[in-house]
Amino acid sequence: MNDEHPTPPPHGHGLAYTLIGIFLAALLFGAWGVWTLFAPRPGDAAARLQAQGERIELLEQQVATLKRSDQVSREANLDLQGTLAERDEEIAGLRADVAFYERFVGSTAQRHGLSVHELQLQAQQGPAWHFTVTLTQNLNRGAVNSGRRTLALEGSRDGKLQRLDWGQLRQQPDAPGLDYSFKYFQQLQGDILLPEGLQPIRVIVRLQPARGAVVEQSFTWGDATSSGPAAGSR
């Protein structure tokens, strides 16, 4: 009778390896789940990029609108400043006119006869100059003063003093003077032509009343061409 030896049971290491395999598989499955949950999805990334692009475009539009609004505000402010300056200038001119009128027609105005209150000359194209002559009187209140006004000019050319009469300044030998007719004041305007090479020194305004003596007043060229009123001397 042969002695039979029983087969020994499986070693415990096999069970351990099995458990370790199960554990590693569980870890891998958990890691895959976490990655699947938190990893950026292609669809979500495209949507976020699109949203960010739209946000950028909106912000750029807002910046452009603000810049345009700022530009419009600046232009409006400049226009407003220009309008205010024009109004200030207009007010100053009106005040000067009121003072001028009061000087001649006010109850306390000083009486004086026919005179040239102001002469202004402004350069035009070429040799032309535009003149404005202001005549005044308040000695005979209510009476009409009438007559004719002419200009003459003294200057130097080639070191010699020259005097040009009204006909030469108008380039018409028989040019008539400008008629005037007023009670208190009147402005006369016209143009004169200066010969080439002439250096003007002074302008003489000549008034020939319908009745009475001739009145002449002279103005230096510098005073007549300045921005302020030019006062003449008899």
C-alpha positions in Angstrom: 0.0 0.0 0.0 1.6 3.2 -1.2 1.5 6.2 1.1 -0.2 9.2 -0.7 0.9 12.7 0.3 -1.9 15.3 0.1 -1.3 18.4 -2.3 -0.3 21.4 -0.2 -2.7 24.4 -0.4 -1.9 27.4 -2.6 0.7 29.7 -1.3 -0.7 33.0 0.4 1.3 35.2 -2.1 -1.2 34.6 -4.9 -4.0 36.1 -2.9 -1.9 39.1 -2.1 -1.0 39.7 -5.7 -4.7 39.5 -6.6 -5.6 42.1 -3.9 -2.8 44.4 -5.1 -4.0 44.1 -8.7 -7.5 45.0 -7.6 -6.2 48.0 -5.7 -4.1 49.3 -8.6 -7.1 48.8 -10.9 -9.2 50.8 -8.5 -6.6 53.6 -8.4 -6.4 53.8 -12.1 -10.1 53.9 -12.5 -10.3 56.7 -9.8 -7.6 58.7 -11.6 -9.4 58.3 -14.9 -12.6 59.5 -13.2 -10.9 62.6 -11.7 -9.3 63.4 -15.1 -12.6 63.0 -16.9 -14.3 65.3 -14.3 -11.8 68.1 -14.2 -9.9 68.0 -17.5 -10.9 70.8 -20.0 -13.4 69.5 -22.5 -12.8 70.5 -26.1 -16.4 71.8 -26.4 -16.2 73.9 -23.2 -12.8 75.5 -24.2 -14.2 76.6 -27.6 -17.2 78.1 -25.9 -15.0 79.9 -23.4 -12.8 81.2 -26.2 -15.8 82.5 -28.1 -17.2 84.2 -25.0 -13.9 85.8 -24.3 -13.6 87.0 -27.9 -17.1 88.5 -27.7 -16.2 90.2 -24.4 -13.0 91.7 -25.9 -15.0 93.0 -28.9 -17.6 94.5 -26.6 -14.9 96.2 -24.5 -13.2 97.5 -27.6 -16.5 99.0 -28.8 -17.0 100.7 -25.4 -13.5 102.1 -25.5 -14.0 103.4 -29.1 -17.4 105.0 -28.0 -15.8 106.6 -25.0 -12.9 108.0 -27.1 -15.4 109.4 -29.6 -17.5 110.9 -26.8 -14.4 112.5 -25.3 -13.5 113.9 -28.8 -17.0 115.3 -29.3 -16.9 116.8 -25.8 -13.6 118.5 -26.5 -14.9 119.8 -29.9 -18.0 121.1 -28.2 -16.0 122.7 -25.5 -13.8 124.5 -28.1 -16.9 125.6 -30.0 -18.4 126.9 -26.7 -15.2 128.8 -25.9 -15.1 130.3 -29.3 -18.8 131.4 -29.0 -18.1 132.9 -25.6 -15.1 134.8 -27.0 -17.3 136.1 -29.9 -20.0 137.2 -27.5 -17.4 139.0 -25.2 -16.0 140.8 -28.3 -19.5 141.7 -29.4 -20.4 143.1 -25.9 -17.2 145.1 -25.8 -18.0 146.5 -29.3 -21.5 147.5 -28.2 -20.2 149.2 -25.1 -17.7 151.1 -27.1 -20.5 152.1 -29.5 -22.7 153.3 -26.6 -19.8 155.3 -25.2 -19.2 156.8 -28.6 -22.9 157.8 -29.0 -23.0 159.3 -25.6 -20.0 161.3 -26.4 -21.8 163.2 -29.2 -25.5 163.0 -28.4 -25.6 162.8 -24.6 -26.7 165.7 -22.5 -23.2 166.2 -21.1 -21.4 165.7 -24.4 -18.8 168.3 -25.2 -19.7 170.4 -28.2 -17.4 170.4 -31.3 -17.7 171.2 -34.9 -17.1 169.1 -38.0 -14.1 166.8 -37.5 -12.6 163.5 -38.5 -12.9 161.3 -35.4 -11.1 158.2 -36.8 -9.3 156.8 -39.8 -8.6 153.1 -40.3 -6.7 151.4 -43.1 -6.7 147.7 -43.9 -4.4 146.0 -46.4 -6.1 144.2 -49.3 -4.7 142.2 -52.2 -1.8 143.8 -54.0 -1.4 147.6 -53.6 -5.0 148.2 -52.5 -5.9 149.5 -49.0 -9.4 149.8 -47.7 -10.2 152.9 -45.6 -12.9 153.8 -43.1 -13.3 157.4 -42.1 -15.6 158.4 -39.2 -16.9 162.0 -39.3 -18.5 163.7 -36.3 -20.0 166.9 -35.2 -22.5 167.9 -32.4 -22.1 171.7 -32.4 -25.2 172.3 -34.5 -27.6 169.7 -33.1 -30.2 168.6 -35.5 -28.6 170.4 -38.4 -27.4 168.3 -41.4 -23.7 168.6 -42.4 -23.0 167.8 -46.0 -20.1 168.1 -48.3 -17.3 166.1 -49.9 -14.4 164.2 -48.5 -11.1 163.3 -50.2 -7.8 161.7 -49.1 -4.2 162.6 -49.8 -1.0 160.7 -48.8 2.5 161.7 -48.1 5.4 159.2 -48.5 8.9 158.8 -49.6 10.3 157.0 -52.7 13.9 156.9 -53.8 14.7 159.2 -50.9 12.3 161.9 -52.0 9.2 163.1 -50.3 6.0 162.8 -52.5 2.4 163.8 -52.0 -0.3 161.9 -53.8 -3.7 163.5 -54.2 -7.1 161.8 -54.3 -7.0 161.3 -58.1 -3.6 159.6 -57.9 -4.7 157.4 -55.0 -7.8 156.3 -56.9 -5.8 156.1 -60.2 -8.5 158.4 -61.8 -7.3 161.9 -62.6 -10.8 163.4 -62.2 -12.0 161.1 -59.4 -14.7 162.9 -57.4 -14.6 162.9 -53.6 -17.0 160.9 -51.5 -20.2 162.8 -50.5 -21.1 162.9 -46.8 -24.3 164.1 -45.2 -25.1 163.5 -41.5 -26.3 165.1 -38.3 -24.0 163.7 -35.7 -21.7 161.1 -37.2 -21.1 159.1 -40.4 -18.7 156.5 -41.7 -17.3 156.6 -45.2 -15.5 153.6 -46.8 -13.6 153.1 -50.0 -10.3 151.9 -51.5 -7.0 153.5 -52.5 -4.1 152.2 -54.5 -0.4 152.9 -53.5 2.3 153.1 -56.1 5.0 150.4 -56.0 8.1 151.4 -53.9 6.3 154.2 -52.0 6.9 154.3 -48.2 3.7 155.9 -46.7 4.3 158.4 -43.9 0.9 160.0 -43.2 -2.6 160.3 -44.6 -4.5 163.6 -44.9 -8.3 163.7 -44.7 -9.8 166.8 -46.4 -13.4 167.8 -45.8 -15.1 170.4 -48.0 -18.4 171.4 -46.5 -21.2 172.7 -48.6 -21.0 175.8 -46.4 -18.0 176.8 -44.3 -14.3 176.4 -44.2 -12.3 173.4 -45.4 -11.3 170.9 -42.6 -8.1 168.9 -42.9 -6.8 166.4 -40.4 -3.7 164.2 -40.7 -3.0 160.7 -39.4 0.3 158.9 -39.3 0.4 155.8 -41.4 1.3 153.7 -38.3 -1.7 154.9 -36.4 -4.1 154.5 -39.3 -3.0 150.9 -39.9 -3.0 149.8 -36.3 -5.9 147.8 -34.9 -7.0 150.6 -32.5 -8.7 153.9 -33.6 -6.4 156.4 -35.1 -6.7 159.9 -33.8 -5.9 162.7 -36.2 -4.3 166.2 -35.7 -5.5 169.3 -37.4 
